[in-house]
Amino acid sequence: MNVSIKNISLIRGYLFKLYVTLVLTLELTNSSIARAKEVPTAREMLNQAQNYYLQGDYDRAISLLNELLKTPQQIDSVTIDSNLAEIYRHLGQYNQAIAHWKTAIESIETKNDEVQKPKLIALKIDLATAYTHLGQTSLAIPLLEEAISLAKQEQKPEIEGAARKALGDAERVAGEYDRAITAYTTSLNRTQDYESIVKIFNGLVEVYQLRRQQNLGFAEGAKLEKNQGLFIKYNQLATTDRVKAIEYAKRAVAVAADKNLTSLATVRALLNWQRLLPKRETTISFKRISSLLARLPASRSKVYLLIELAELEQPEAIEILSQAVKTASGLGDKRALSFALGGLGNTYEKRGDLKQALFWTQKAQLAAQEVFATDSLYQWQWQAARLYQVMGADDSARDAYQGAIASVQSIRNDLLNAEKQLQLDIRSQVEPIYREYLGLLLKSGDKAQITEALNTADLLQLSQLQSYFEDDCLEIKSGSQINKAFTRSDTVIIRSIILEDKTYLILRLPNGTVKSYPVKIKAKQLETQIDNWRYLLEELSSERYLALSQSLYNLLIRPLAKDLEAIAPSKIVFINDGELRNVPMAALHDGQKFLIEKYAISYSLGLNSQGRRKNKIDNYKTLAFGLTVPKNGFPALINVRQEINDIAKFVDERQFLDREFTQENFQQQLDKGYPIVHLATHARFGGSTESAFIQAFDREISLTELESILTSLQQPIELLVLSACQTAAGNDRSLLGLAGIAARAGIDTVVGSLWSVNDAQTVSLMEDFYKYLAQESLNESEALRAAQLEQIDLPLGHPGIWSSFVVIR
């Protein structure tokens, strides 16, 4: 007689003739359970374990099964391990489930029993699905490819379909959306079970939504980089993805209704449909969804679906979340409980009931702490911080913000190494924590809190940089190291911090003293002025830029003017925030002079993993690569040859143009060791690592490839100059790309342009730069200032020509 532990409210997608039943989904994965011939006592124990499972008494079910494991000769150990894995999966304890699935697989493979081959495939799919749930798709995908191969050998199309569906899930979580779509659609052709079809449709809905968001992100990057063609292309792709998501959501709901399916997959289909269409266009009743959920047994997936339902149905949110709390408590699932409790706190926060909001938020924190769920904990620490701040309890708010930031920092590596779908969005999910805390610290003007704000701003900048490069291969120096690296008696640092309702300027003096200056302008207003100013600076035939040059000077420099006059520095290092990274502070105007006429200016992120030169370059041996011909849709740079020849007047130069500028030769020449590298070619740093590149003659050199080349050099480059169009152009992430490459590769200084520059206008500027650098023995910021002053004195000395070039250290 065969006995199976399985969820009575779920419908299996297919049956293995011998013993195997499998449903594959990230929310619900039921393992097939086979029974060998048993003695009555073992059978009774197994029956009792089944009863406990169905009654929700999971602890007793686990206890009985563990007891049976002690007598494996009476019952097949594979069956017991499969059952235990299923229970642990149901409880959301995936690591324990994985251990039992691996043991069961090893047992079958050791026996090499052909009869159990279908069961082996099922277990591999179960194990892979658990890995996917944990974001470990590098382990899941090979297992699923193996399962697909075995299913083909066994001529089991339905099992192959299940494996391909699971592969779609894994590829989706890995961020490989095109591959996920292929896997899902192939799975549909091999699947007949309606429950499984609904799950595949749900997977397609999610992957099309994710790809839509990705394409919208690409479109935004193209817009900021002024690439209208790509902007239109990615917006059209995003629209197509939304249409496909709606199509599959509709099909999922239709199949579930037609076949009267009642399962978690059906609830997911209904929620997807509700999210995709405005309420006026949907006929789905929330009572229907609630009714379906009420009939389903307790599980972690059910808790999360209740939380999602509460987010959609705010009037009933407290009632729904209370049910989620009850369900999670019954399961003993502290992780799910923390999200349910936190959801209650958030609902009360939105309704203005701060006392209740704080009560439930604190409970959510405790639940998360009990199971070390730091990725949950930081959210409730942040929520508590907001509540304390509104309640006027600033000390408690500071403590809570510090806790939230510490939690984010502690899981930073996990977040960066997670699969793409599981990574936190730094801008929407992490950055607000830092900025809210910065606002709290800076409002007092207290010196200690200003110093703490600077440290917090460093952590934020580091998070942004690591998010840009999608890894943590850069660490932050301590404040004392940064002071030592950046400050000399003739240098001050000005740091901007842009918050929602005001901007702060922080002046750091050579002796380490700090002073804060609040600027009462909303972030959106400031960003609008900055964007307009940049646009006007590029109008070389107009002086319309001047009014904004003076207006922004009054906002960003005049509050510090008296202190700067008293200190009389010769150099300013700007560590700018947000949109201010896009514009040249050199072109700010006090009504009589440009800022560059008073000070040498450079820019930094304030982070450096390498030691810095004390002052200037000692060896002027230069490697120059240039492109004069049109490539990849970019126009010819006809003045590059003259530029590179003129540079050779002042430095010991080795040059390679056009056909000699290949990726292979570029790497080979760099390996020979040059302190200065000059690239006169099209380049773009902005948006993301995927869209950043340098154009060689034979192909684009991606940012990832460039970093790999630069970090492999035995002798790090001291100065990297990028002199042609769109070298540093783009959005506020452009400087992240340039400065990040410099820090990660040990490059001391980068010179590049903030927007597209006509290379004819670059020739004389670059010639003067190298002249002052080599012959006058000035450092990079002083040499660039001297070259820019020469340009200002010319009849056509428009700042759109000279100010776009910046020194990044």
TILOTI-994906 format. One record per residue (C-alpha): x, y, z; residue in three letters. Coordinates in steps of 0.02 Angstrom, whole numbers, plus 32768, in hexadecimal, padded with zeros to 4 digits. Layout:
XYZALA ...
This chain:
800080008000MET 804180AD7FD4ASN 803181438049VAL 805981F88016SER 806B82998077ILE 802883248008LYS 7FC183C08014ASN 7F0C838F7FFCILE 7EDE843A7FB1SER 7F5D842F7F25LEU 7F4483D97E7FILE 7FDA837D7E38ARG 801083B07D89GLY 803F83047D55TYR 805882557D9FLEU 80E981E17D9APHE 80A981317D7BLYS 810B80E87E0BLEU 810C81617E9ETYR 813482117E67VAL 80C782AB7E6BTHR 811383567E4ALEU 80D784097E49VAL 815C848A7E27LEU 814E853B7E62THR 81B385B07ECDLEU 812085C17F45GLU 80EC850B7F49LEU 815484727F1DTHR 811083C87F4FASN 818683377F4BSER 8152828E7F0BSER 814F82087F90ILE 815E81527F6CALA 813E80C67FE3ARG 819280217FE7ALA 81457F8A8039LYS 81427FAA80F4GLU 81217F508194VAL 807E7F8781E9PRO 80D27FED8272THR 8131805781F6ALA 8095806D818DARG 803380A98223GLU 80BC8125824EMET 80BD8164819CLEU 80008174819CASN 800781D2823FGLN 808E824681F9ALA 801B82688166GLN 7F8C829381DBASN 7FF883098240TYR 8030835E819FTYR 7F7E83778162LEU 7F4B83BA820CGLN 7FD98437820AGLY 803583E28299ASP 80DC83E88240TYR 814A83CD82D8ASP 80FB832482FDARG 810182F28246ALA 81BB831A8241ILE 81D982BD82E4SER 8185821E82A4LEU 81E2822381FFLEU 8289823C8256ASN 826081A482C2GLU 823D81408225LEU 82E8817381E0LEU 8336810F826DLYS 82EE80708220THR 830A80888165PRO 82FF7FCE8141GLN 82457FD48169GLN 821F806980F8ILE 828280AC8066ASP 82ED813C80A9SER 82D2819A8005VAL 821881A1802CTHR 823781E280DCILE 82B6826580A3ASP 8240829D8018SER 81B382B28096ASN 82208313810FLEU 825E83838082ALA 81AA83A6804FGLU 817783D78100ILE 820E84488117TYR 81EB8498806DARG 813884B680A1HIS 8177850B8140LEU 81ED857880DAGLY 828685248128GLN 82DF850A8083TYR 838C84E180C4ASN 8348844C8126GLN 82E08418808FALA 8379841F801FILE 83DC83AE8095ALA 83568327808DHIS 833F83347FD0TRP 83FB83227FB7LYS 83FD82888027THR 836D82397FC7ALA 83C1825D7F1FILE 846582147F5BGLU 840C81757F95SER 83BC81577EEBILE 845A81807E89GLU 84C0810A7EF7THR 844A807A7ED1LYS 844680A77E17ASN 839480657E0FASP 834880847D61GLU 829880677DA6VAL 82AE80FE7E17GLN 82EB81707D8ALYS 824681D37D82PRO 824E81EE7E3DLYS 830282297E2DLEU 82CF82AA7DABILE 824482E87E1DALA 82BA82FB7EB0LEU 8338835B7E47LYS 82AE83D27E11ILE 827783E77EC6ASP 8329840A7EFELEU 834784867E71ALA 82A584E17E9ATHR 82DF84F67F4EALA 8385853C7F12TYR 832785B77EA4THR 82BD85EE7F36HIS 835E86197F93LEU 83A386757EFBGLY 842985F17EDEGLN 840585DF7E25THR 84B785AF7DFBSER 8490850C7E56LEU 83DD84FD7E17ALA 83F885127D5CILE 847584827D41PRO 8403840E7DA6LEU 836E843B7D3ALEU 83CE84267C98GLU 83FE83797CD6GLU 834983547D04ALA 830F838A7C56ILE 839083177C06SER 835982837C73LEU 82A182A57C4EALA 82C582A17B94LYS 832081FC7BA7GLN 828D81B47C06GLU 821581FC7B85GLN 81B182587C0BLYS 817582FA7BB7PRO 8109832D7C4BGLU 819C831E7CC2ILE 820A837A7C45GLU 818784047C42GLY 818F84127D00ALA 824C841C7CFBALA 824684A47C75ARG 81C985077CDCLYS 824084FD7D70ALA 82CD85337CFCLEU 826585CA7CCAGLY 825485F67D82ASP 831085E77D9CALA 833D864E7D02GLU 82BF86D37D36ARG 830C86E37DE3VAL 83B986E97D95ALA 8382877E7D2BGLY 838F871D7C88GLU 82E287507C4DTYR 82EF871A7B97ASP 8328866D7BCBARG 829C86647C4BALA 8219868C7BC7ILE 826086047B55THR 825C85857BE3ALA 81A885B07C13TYR 816485AA7B62THR 81BC85047B41THR 817184C27BE2SER 80C284F17BA8LEU 80D584817B10ASN 80F983ED7B81ARG 8078840C7C0ATHR 7FC483D17C0EGLN 7F9783E67CC5ASP 7F3284867CDCTYR 7F7A84AF7D87GLU 802A84A97D3FSER 7FF385137CAAILE 7FB4859B7D1FVAL 805C859A7D78LYS 80B985AC7CD3ILE 8049863D7CA2PHE 806E868E7D4BASN 8128867A7D2BGLY 811686CC7C81LEU 80B5875D7CCDVAL 813F877C7D4AGLU 81CF876E7CCFVAL 817D87E47C52TYR 816088627CDDGLN 821588547D12LEU 825488687C61ARG 81E188FE7C4CARG 823189507CE4GLN 82DD89297C9EGLN 82B189787BF6ASN 82698A127C4CLEU 830D8A237CA9GLY 836D8A177C06PHE 82F88A9B7BBBALA 83188B117C4CGLU 83D48AFB7C37GLY 83C48B1E7B7CALA 835F8BBB7BA1LYS 83E38BFC7C18LEU 84698BD67B99GLU 84018C317B14LYS 83F48B977AA5ASN 83478BAE7A5CGLN 83508B1179F1GLY 83738A9E7A83LEU 82F58AFC7AEFPHE 826A8AD67A71ILE 82A58A237A58LYS 82A589F47B11TYR 81FF8A4A7B32ASN 81B089E67AA4GLN 81FA89457AEALEU 81B589707B96ALA 8108898E7B4DTHR 810E88E67AF4THR 8141888F7B95ASP 80AE88DC7BF2ARG 8036889F7B6BVAL 807D87EF7B79LYS 807187F27C37ALA 7FB988247C2EILE 7F99879D7BACGLU 7FE087127C18TYR 7F8E87547CB6ALA 7EE7874F7C5CLYS 7F07869E7C1FARG 7F3886637CCEALA 7E9986A97D1AVAL 7E30865E7C8EALA 7E7885AE7CA2VAL 7E6785B47D5FALA 7DB185EA7D51ALA 7D8485717CC5ASP 7DCC84DC7D22LYS 7D9285187DCDASN 7E4285117E15LEU 7E5985427ECATHR 7F0F85507EF7SER 7F9C85C87F1FLEU 7FBE85D27E64ALA 7F0B860D7E47THR 7F1E86937ECCVAL 7FC286CA7E7DARG 7F6C86D67DD3ALA 7EE087417E1BLEU 7F5A87B57E75LEU 7FC387C87DD7ASN 7F2787F77D75TRP 7EF388737DFBGLN 7F9F88C67DFDARG 7FAC88D77D41LEU 7F06892C7D1FLEU 7EB389C37D70PRO 7E2489967DE6LYS 7DA289D97D6EARG 7DDA895A7CEBGLU 7DD788C17D5ATHR 7D44885D7D97THR 7DA487F77E18ILE 7D5B87FB7EC6SER 7DD188087F59PHE 7D56879D7FB7LYS 7D7387167F36ARG 7E2E871C7F53ILE 7E16871D8010SER 7D9E868B8004SER 7E1C86257FA0LEU 7EA6864B801BLEU 7E38861D80AFALA 7E1E856E8067ARG 7ED7854E804DLEU 7F4484FF80D3PRO 7FC285678133ALA 8069858380DDSER 80ED860B80CAARG 80AF862A8019SER 80008648805BLYS 804386C880D7VAL 809C8729804ETYR 800287267FDELEU 7F9A876B806DLEU 801887F88082ILE 800F881E7FC7GLU 7F51881F7FCFLEU 7F5788998061ALA 7FC489107FFBGLU 7F4189117F71LEU 7EA8891C7FE0GLU 7ED189A4805DGLN 7E2389B380AEPRO 7E2C88FD80E4GLU 7EE988FC80FDALA 7EE988EA81BBILE 7E70885881B7GLU 7ED48801812EILE 7F7B881F8183LEU 7F3687E08228SER 7F0E873E81CEGLN 7FC0873B818AALA 80038751823AVAL 7F9686C4827BLYS 7FCB865081EDTHR 808586748202ALA 8078865F82BFSER 802385B782A8GLY 80B0857F8236LEU 813385BD82AFGLY 817E861A821AASP 81D286B18269LYS 821286F381C4ARG 816686F98174ALA 812087398219LEU 819887CD8215SER 81568802816BPHE 80A187F081A3ALA 80BF88548243LEU 812388D681E4GLY 809688E48166GLY 801E890981F5LEU 8095898F8235GLY 80A189DD8189ASN 7FE489DF8175THR 7FCD8A38821ATYR 80598AB181E9GLU 7FFC8ADE8149LYS 7F5D8AF981AFARG 7FB68B6C8229GLY 7FA18AFC82C1ASP 80558B0C82FALEU 80418AB1839FLYS 7FFB8A14834EGLN 80778A2382BFALA 810A8A248337LEU 80C18993839DPHE 80B4891F8307TRP 8158895B82BDTHR 81B5892F835CGLN 81658882835ALYS 81A0886D82A6ALA 8251889B82DAGLN 824F88198365LEU 820F879182F1ALA 829687B88271ALA 831E87BC82F5GLN 82EC87118339GLU 831786BE8293VAL 83A387368260PHE 833C877081CAALA 83A3880D81AFTHR 835A882D8103ASP 82B2883B8159SER 82F2889181F6LEU 8339892A819FTYR 828D89558159GLN 823E895A8205TRP 82CF89B98251GLN 82B78A3981C6TRP 81FC8A3B81E4GLN 82188A57829FALA 82928AE58278ALA 82108B3F820FARG 818F8B2B8297LEU 82028B6B8320TYR 822F8C0282B7GLN 81798C308299VAL 815A8C198354MET 81E98C92837AGLY 82568C0D83CDALA 82F58C3C836EASP 836C8BD883DCASP 83078B3983C3SER 82F98B61830AALA 83B68B7182FBARG 83CF8ACA8352ASP 83518A7782DFALA 839F8AC18242TYR 844B8A89827CGLN 840589DA8296GLY 83B689D781E9ALA 84568A128195ILE 84BD899581F9ALA 8447890B81C1SER 84548940810BVAL 851289468118GLN 851688998169SER 84B8884B80D8ILE 850988B88053ARG 856F8829800BASN 84D687B98006ASP 847188407FADLEU 84F8885D7F2BLEU 851887A57F0DASN 846087787F03ALA 8412874E7E5DGLU 83D387E77E00LYS 831B87D17E2BGLN 834387C27EE4LEU 83B888587EEFGLN 837988F07F4ALEU 835D898A7EE1ASP 83DA89FF7F33ILE 837C8A9D7F00ARG 82D08A6A7F3BSER 82F289EF7FC9GLN 83968A278016VAL 83C28ADA7FE8GLU 832A8B288040PRO 83678AE080E7ILE 840D8B3A80D7TYR 83BF8BDD809BARG 833D8BE28125GLU 83C58BC481A6TYR 84328C4B8157LEU 83A38CC78166GLY 838D8C9C821ELEU 84488CB08242LEU 84628D5181E3LEU 83CE8DB48223LYS 84218DD382CCSER 84C58E1D828CGLY 85218DBE8314ASP 85D78D9C82E3LYS 85D48CE6831CALA 85358CC782BBGLN 857E8D1C8220ILE 86128CA5822BTHR 859A8C12823CGLU 853C8C5681A4ALA 85DC8C57813ELEU 85FF8BA2816EASN 854C8B748140THR 855B8BCE8098ALA 85F98B688078ASP 85998AC78099LEU 850F8B008023LEU 858C8B2A7F9BGLN 85E08A817FB3LEU 85388A297FA3SER 85148A887F02GLN 85BE8A5C7EBCLEU 85AE89A47EEAGLN 84FF89A07EA2SER 854289EA7DFFTYR 85C989647DF1PHE 855988DE7E3FGLU 85E088A17EB5ASP 863A88D47F55ASP 86EC88DD7F12CYS 870A89877F5FLEU 871789B48014GLU 870A8A5C806AILE 879A8AB280C1LYS 87868AF7816FSER 87678BB08183GLY 88198BD081BESER 88608B7B8124GLN 87F08BE180B2ILE 88248C828109ASN 88DA8C5680F5LYS 88C38C28803EALA 88608CC08007PHE 888E8D528075THR 89288DBD8071ARG 893E8E6D80B3SER 89068EB5800CASP 88708E437FF1THR 87BD8E3E8033VAL 87348DBF8013ILE 86818DF27FEEILE 86018D687FFAARG 854D8D797FC0SER 84C08D108006ILE 841A8D237FABILE 83808CFB8014LEU 82C98D077FE7GLU 82A68DB08037ASP 83538DFF803DLYS 84098DEA800CTHR 849C8DEF8083TYR 854B8E2B8057LEU 85D28DED80CCILE 867B8E4380CCLEU 870F8DDE810CARG 87A78E488135LEU 885C8E108127PRO 88648DF681E4ASN 87CD8D8181DFGLY 874E8DFE8222THR 86A28DEE81D2VAL 86178E6C81BCLYS 85688E528174SER 85048ECD810ATYR 844C8EA780E9PRO 84058EE28042VAL 83488EF38042LYS 831A8EAB7F9AILE 82B88E0E7F75LYS 83158D827F1CALA 82A48D887E83LYS 82BA8E447E70GLN 83768E367E7ELEU 837C8DA57E03GLU 83148E097D86THR 838D8E9C7D91GLN 84228E297D7EILE 83D98DD17CE5ASP 83AC8E777C93ASN 84588EBE7CB7TRP 84AF8E297C6AARG 84418E377BCFTYR 84688EF07BBDLEU 85228ED57BD5LEU 85218E6A7B39GLU 84D88EFB7AD2GLU 857E8F3E7A93LEU 852F8FCD7A32SER 84D490137AC9SER 84F7905E7B73GLU 845090297BBBARG 84B08FB97C34TYR 84F190507C95LEU 845590747CFBALA 84528FC27D3ELEU 850F8FC27D56SER 84F590557DCBGLN 845690117E1CSER 84A88F6B7E44LEU 85448FC47E83TYR 84D690237EFCASN 84888F807F37LEU 85228F117F40LEU 85BA8F807F5CILE 858690297FA2ARG 854F8FE0804BPRO 86048FA68060LEU 8656903E8010ALA 868E909880AFLYS 86D98FFB80F8ASP 87328FD58054LEU 87789086804EGLU 87B9907380FFALA 880C8FCC80DAILE 88499000802DALA 88618F517FE5PRO 88A78F3B7F36SER 884B8E977F16LYS 879C8E547F34ILE 876C8D9D7F2FVAL 86B18D857F11PHE 865C8CE77F4CILE 85B58D037EFAASN 850E8CAC7F0CASP 848D8C7B7E8BGLY 84748CEF7DF6GLU 85028D5F7E30LEU 85788CD97DF1ARG 853E8D047D41ASN 85758DB97D3CVAL 861B8E187D42PRO 862F8E7F7DE0MET 86B98EDB7D81ALA 86328F377D1CALA 85D98F807DB4LEU 85E3903E7DABHIS 85E390C07E37ASP 85B491507DC4GLY 866891797D9CGLN 86CA90D77D8ELYS 86B3901F7D70PHE 86DB8FB17E05LEU 876D8F647DA5ILE 87BE90107D9FGLU 87CC90097E5CLYS 87F48F537E80TYR 88378EB47E32ALA 87A68E387E38ILE 879D8D7C7E3FSER 87158CFD7E66TYR 87118C617ECESER 869F8BE07F1BLEU 87028BF17FBCGLY 872B8B387FB4LEU 87D38AEE7F88ASN 88168A3F7F9DSER 88C58A6E7F63GLN 894A8AE57FA2GLY 89548B907F50ARG 89E78BEB7F05ARG 8A2A8C757F71LYS 8A218CFA7EEBASN 8A468CE47E31LYS 8A7C8C667DAEILE 8B388C4A7DA1ASP 8B3C8BDF7D04ASN 8AE48C217C68TYR 8AF38B857BFDLYS 8A4C8B807BA1THR 89EB8AFD7B40LEU 896E8B4B7AC6ALA 88E48AF37A66PHE 88728B4E79EDGLY 87E58B327972LEU 87CF8BA878DFTHR 87538B457874VAL 86968B2E788EPRO 86698A9378F0LYS 85CB8A447938ASN 855E8AD87905GLY 85D78B58794DPHE 861E8BE078DCPRO 86D48BEE78ABALA 87478C4A7922LEU 87AE8CA2789EILE 88178D0A7917ASN 88518C7A7984VAL 88F28C617920ARG 89248D17793CGLN 88F68D0B79F5GLU 89638C747A12ILE 89F38CBE79ADASN 89E98D617A10ASP 89F18D027AB5ILE 8A938CB27A7BALA 8AE68D5E7A84LYS 8AE48D557B41PHE 8AEA8C9D7B72VAL 8B438BFD7B3EASP 8AB28BB57ADAGLU 8A8F8B0F7A82ARG 89F58B1F7A12GLN 897F8AA479BDPHE 88F68AE17947LEU 88618A8F78F1ASP 888F89DE78B6ARG 891589D5793CGLU 889289FC79C0PHE 884F894D79DBTHR 881A89007A80GLN 88AA88847A77GLU 893089067A52ASN 88E7897A7AD6PHE 890088F67B5BGLN 89AC88C47B1BGLN 89ED89767B1EGLN 89A5899B7BC9LEU 8A0089047C0EASP 8AA5895B7BE4LYS 8A8489DB7C6DGLY 8A5C8A937C4FTYR 8A368B127CD8PRO 89C98B777C61ILE 89478B2F7BE9VAL 88ED8BA37B6EHIS 88538B647B12LEU 880D8BD27A87ALA 87738B707A56THR 86B98B647A74HIS 868B8B237B1FALA 85F68B207B92ARG 85ED8B0B7C4EPHE 853E8B127C94GLY 849D8AB47CB2GLY 84E78A0A7CDBSER 858189A07CC3THR 8528894D7C30GLU 851789F07BCFSER 85C48A387BF6ALA 86508A1E7B79PHE 86E88A637B1DILE 86E68A587A5EGLN 877E8A037A11ALA 879889EB7956PHE 876189357954ASP 86D8893B79D9ARG 869789877A79GLU 86FB89647B16ILE 867B89507BA0SER 8691899C7C4CLEU 86A688EE7C94THR 872F88C57C16GLU 8784896C7C34LEU 8786894F7CEEGLU 87CB88A07CD7SER 885888E47C6BILE 888289737CE0LEU 887D890E7D81THR 88F2888C7D36SER 897E89097D16LEU 8A1E88F17D79GLN 8A3B89AD7D79GLN 899A8A0F7D9CPRO 89748AA57D2EILE 898C8B4D7D83GLU 89288BB67D08LEU 88A08B7E7C8ELEU 88658C037C12VAL 87C58BEC7BACLEU 87BE8C7C7B33SER 87388C5B7AB0ALA 867A8C5E7AA5CYS 860B8C247B32GLN 86978BE27B9ETHR 86438C097C42ALA 859B8C397BFBALA 84F78BF37C3CGLY 84A28BFA7CE4ASN 84DC8C077D97ASP 851F8B567D89ARG 85A08B8D7D07SER 86188BCD7D8ALEU 85F98B2D7DECLEU 86388ACC7D56GLY 86D38B357D3BLEU 87028B4B7DF1ALA 86D68A977E17GLY 87498A557D90ILE 87D38AC67DD2ALA 87C08A8C7E86ALA 87AF89D47E5BARG 884489D47DE2ALA 88B48A407E4EGLY 88B48AD17DD2ILE 88DC8B727E2EASP 88878BEE7DB9THR 880E8BEE7D26VAL 87F08C827CB2VAL 87508C797C4AGLY 86C18CE17C07SER 86138CF17C50LEU 85BE8D017BA6TRP 85DE8CEC7AECSER 86708D577AB5VAL 869B8D897A03ASN 874A8D4079F2ASP 87868DD8798EALA 876E8E3F7A2CGLN 87C88DBD7A94THR 886F8DC87A3AVAL 88AF8E6B7A83SER 88698E457B30LEU 88C28D9D7B36MET 89638DE97AF3GLU 89628E6D7B7CASP 89368DEB7C00PHE 89CD8D807BD7TYR 8A3C8E1A7BC7LYS 8A138E537C77TYR 8A178DA27CBALEU 8AC58D797C77ALA 8B208E1D7C5CGLN 8AD98E827CECGLU 8AD88DED7D65SER 8A268E0D7D9CLEU 89B58D837DDCASN 891D8D4F7D77GLU 889C8DC67DC1SER 89168E597DB7GLU 89478E2D7D05ALA 88918E1E7CCDLEU 88698EC57D21ARG 88F98F197CC6ALA 88BE8ED07C20ALA 880C8F077C42GLN 88448FB87C6CLEU 88998FBE7BC2GLU 87F38F8F7B73GLN 879190117BD6ILE 880090997B8FASP 87DB90667ADBLEU 875490C47A77PRO 86EC90237A72LEU 87138FF37B24GLY 86678FAD7B49HIS 865C8F3F7BE6PRO 86038EBC7B7EGLY 86AD8E9A7B2FILE 87278EA07BC1TRP 86BE8E7B7C5DSER 86838DCF7C28SER 872F8D877C4EPHE 87448D517D03VAL 87C88D037D71VAL 87888C6E7DD2ILE 87F28C2D7E61ARG 
